[in-house]
Amino acid sequence: MTRREAYIGFKGRNNSSSMLVKALSHYNILLTNSFTGLKKDIDLLPADYDVVYFFGVDKNLTESFRIEQCAEKDRSRLLSVIDLKTISERLAATGIRSTISKTPTQYLCNEAYWYLLEKYQGRAVLIHIPTMKNFNNMFEKMTFPEHEYESVQNYLSKLGYCYTTRVYKEVGKYQLGKLYIAPWGDMLKIDEVSTYHKVKDRPFYDEMCDDEKAEIRKYSENMGLEYEFIKFSRFAIN
């Protein structure tokens, strides 16, 4: 049976938590930026989520995430039952440093986290991330020709992964297992990197048009250089 997951952030066009949950899942939830508003939003959520990933913003973070263990309200604490160490290890595997905090935060994040822990009996975790500016500084951009944007997103939505070919100065730029930001906002993880010298050896060679083959050959084989065939997917916490 498929595990039901919720990805929650706060509303706001320039809010990095909003950007991240949209990149992680099309089925994301954005909370109102007020105490009464977020409580109403959480009350309306389905009660059968198996795990809730909740993201908040901390302007003091610059190059790492912080995973919160608990929330506090009226001098009472609620603890997450999620395996926080495993989450930290998964983040580390993609190049994201993180710490686990046992000290409750304050203001809206703590309030929302309390209600989520209460509603889902501890099956929630709050992960603080940097502001938009610092968040973007943490990750390199993965570039694509603009005319490929739509097709790449369609492949990612349909299959969960996609491929790209990189030549000349792009060779060696993208590292296995690391995260990159796509021009349209997705967080992309590099799953495979294969190196070839002959264009005819490229996977799916017969599916390429002659212009594509010629373009790759122009900046690799004809120059005596190798090229890379890269598989990538949308980043997922689990």
C-alpha positions in Angstrom: 0.0 0.0 0.0 1.3 3.4 -0.9 2.4 5.6 2.0 0.5 8.9 2.1 2.8 11.9 2.5 2.1 15.6 2.9 4.6 18.4 2.0 3.8 21.6 3.8 5.3 25.1 3.7 4.1 28.6 4.2 2.4 30.9 1.6 4.5 33.6 -0.1 6.0 34.0 -3.6 9.4 34.7 -2.1 9.1 32.2 0.7 11.7 29.4 0.3 9.5 26.8 2.1 6.8 27.5 -0.5 9.3 27.0 -3.3 10.7 23.8 -1.9 7.4 22.0 -1.3 6.3 22.8 -4.8 9.6 21.4 -6.1 9.2 18.2 -4.0 5.6 17.4 -4.8 2.7 18.6 -6.9 0.5 17.7 -4.0 1.8 20.4 -1.7 0.1 22.4 1.0 0.8 26.0 2.0 -0.2 27.4 5.3 -1.5 30.9 6.1 1.1 33.2 7.7 -0.9 33.9 10.9 -1.7 32.0 14.1 -5.4 31.7 13.5 -5.0 31.1 9.8 -2.6 28.2 10.1 -4.7 26.5 12.8 -7.7 26.6 10.4 -5.6 25.3 7.5 -4.3 22.3 9.6 -7.8 21.5 10.9 -8.9 21.1 7.3 -6.1 18.7 6.4 -7.0 15.0 5.8 -6.3 12.9 9.0 -4.8 9.9 7.2 -1.4 11.1 6.2 1.3 8.6 7.2 4.0 11.2 7.4 4.1 15.0 7.2 7.1 16.9 6.0 6.8 20.5 7.2 9.3 23.2 6.1 9.9 26.6 7.7 12.4 29.4 7.1 15.2 30.5 9.4 17.0 33.6 8.2 20.0 32.6 10.3 20.7 29.5 8.3 23.0 29.9 5.3 24.5 26.6 4.2 22.5 23.9 6.1 19.1 22.7 7.2 17.9 22.2 10.8 15.7 19.3 11.7 13.4 20.0 14.7 12.6 17.2 17.1 9.8 18.9 19.1 7.3 21.7 19.5 6.2 23.4 22.7 2.9 25.0 23.7 1.6 26.0 27.1 4.7 24.5 28.7 4.0 21.1 27.2 6.1 19.4 24.5 5.3 17.1 21.7 8.0 15.0 20.0 8.3 13.7 16.4 8.3 9.9 16.1 10.0 10.2 12.7 13.5 8.8 12.3 15.3 12.2 12.2 18.7 10.7 11.9 17.8 8.9 8.7 16.4 12.1 7.2 19.7 13.8 8.1 21.7 11.0 6.5 19.6 11.2 3.3 20.1 14.9 3.1 23.9 14.5 3.6 24.0 12.0 0.7 22.8 14.8 -1.6 25.3 17.3 -0.3 23.0 19.1 2.2 24.4 19.5 5.7 21.9 19.4 8.6 21.7 19.3 12.4 19.0 17.9 14.6 17.7 20.3 17.3 16.0 19.3 20.5 15.1 22.9 21.4 11.6 24.1 20.4 11.5 27.1 18.1 9.1 30.0 18.4 6.5 31.9 16.5 4.5 30.5 13.6 6.7 27.5 12.8 6.5 26.2 16.4 2.7 26.8 16.5 2.1 24.9 13.2 4.5 22.1 14.2 2.6 21.6 17.5 -0.7 21.3 15.7 0.7 18.9 13.1 2.4 16.7 15.8 -0.9 16.6 17.7 -3.1 15.9 14.7 -0.8 13.1 13.3 0.3 11.7 16.6 4.0 12.6 16.1 4.2 11.5 12.4 5.5 14.9 11.4 8.8 16.6 11.1 9.7 20.3 10.9 12.8 21.1 8.8 14.1 24.6 8.8 15.7 25.9 5.6 17.5 29.1 4.6 15.8 32.1 3.1 15.3 32.2 -0.7 18.6 34.1 -1.2 20.7 31.7 0.9 18.8 28.7 -0.3 19.6 29.5 -4.0 23.2 30.1 -3.0 23.4 26.6 -1.6 22.7 24.9 -4.9 24.0 25.3 -8.5 21.6 25.7 -11.4 21.1 22.8 -13.8 20.6 24.5 -17.2 18.5 23.4 -20.2 17.6 25.0 -23.5 14.4 26.9 -22.9 12.6 24.9 -25.6 13.2 21.7 -23.6 11.6 22.9 -20.4 8.2 21.5 -21.1 9.3 18.1 -22.4 11.7 17.6 -19.4 8.9 18.4 -16.9 6.5 16.1 -18.8 9.1 13.2 -18.5 9.6 13.9 -14.8 5.9 13.9 -14.2 5.2 10.8 -16.3 8.3 8.6 -15.5 9.8 10.2 -12.4 13.1 10.7 -14.2 14.7 12.1 -17.4 17.9 12.1 -19.4 20.2 14.8 -20.8 23.4 14.8 -22.8 26.2 17.1 -21.9 29.2 18.1 -24.1 32.3 20.2 -24.1 32.5 22.6 -21.0 29.4 20.9 -19.4 31.2 17.6 -19.0 32.1 17.0 -15.4 29.9 19.8 -14.2 27.1 17.7 -12.6 28.1 15.3 -9.9 26.4 12.0 -9.1 24.0 12.1 -6.1 24.1 15.9 -5.8 21.1 18.3 -6.0 20.6 21.1 -8.5 17.9 23.7 -9.1 16.1 23.6 -12.5 15.2 26.9 -14.2 11.5 26.2 -13.5 12.1 25.5 -9.8 12.3 21.7 -9.5 15.0 20.3 -7.2 16.8 17.7 -9.4 19.0 14.8 -8.2 21.7 13.3 -10.4 21.1 9.5 -10.4 23.6 8.3 -13.1 26.5 9.8 -15.1 27.9 7.7 -18.0 30.7 8.8 -20.3 30.9 8.0 -24.0 33.2 8.9 -26.9 31.2 7.7 -30.0 27.7 9.2 -30.5 26.5 5.9 -31.9 27.1 4.4 -28.4 24.7 6.8 -26.7 21.6 5.1 -25.2 18.5 5.6 -27.2 20.6 6.6 -30.2 18.0 5.3 -32.7 15.4 7.6 -31.1 17.4 10.8 -31.8 16.9 12.9 -34.9 19.8 13.5 -37.2 20.2 17.1 -36.0 20.6 16.0 -32.4 23.2 13.4 -33.4 25.1 16.0 -35.4 25.0 18.6 -32.5 26.4 16.1 -30.0 29.0 14.9 -32.5 30.1 18.5 -33.3 31.1 19.2 -29.7 32.4 15.8 -28.7 33.4 13.1 -31.2 34.5 15.5 -33.9 36.8 17.3 -31.4 38.2 14.1 -29.9 36.3 14.8 -26.7 34.0 12.6 -24.5 30.4 13.5 -23.6 28.2 12.5 -20.7 24.8 10.9 -20.6 23.0 11.9 -17.4 19.9 10.5 -15.7 18.2 12.8 -13.2 15.0 12.8 -11.1 13.1 15.1 -8.8 14.5 15.1 -5.3 12.5 13.3 -2.6 13.1 13.3 1.2 12.0 9.7 1.6 
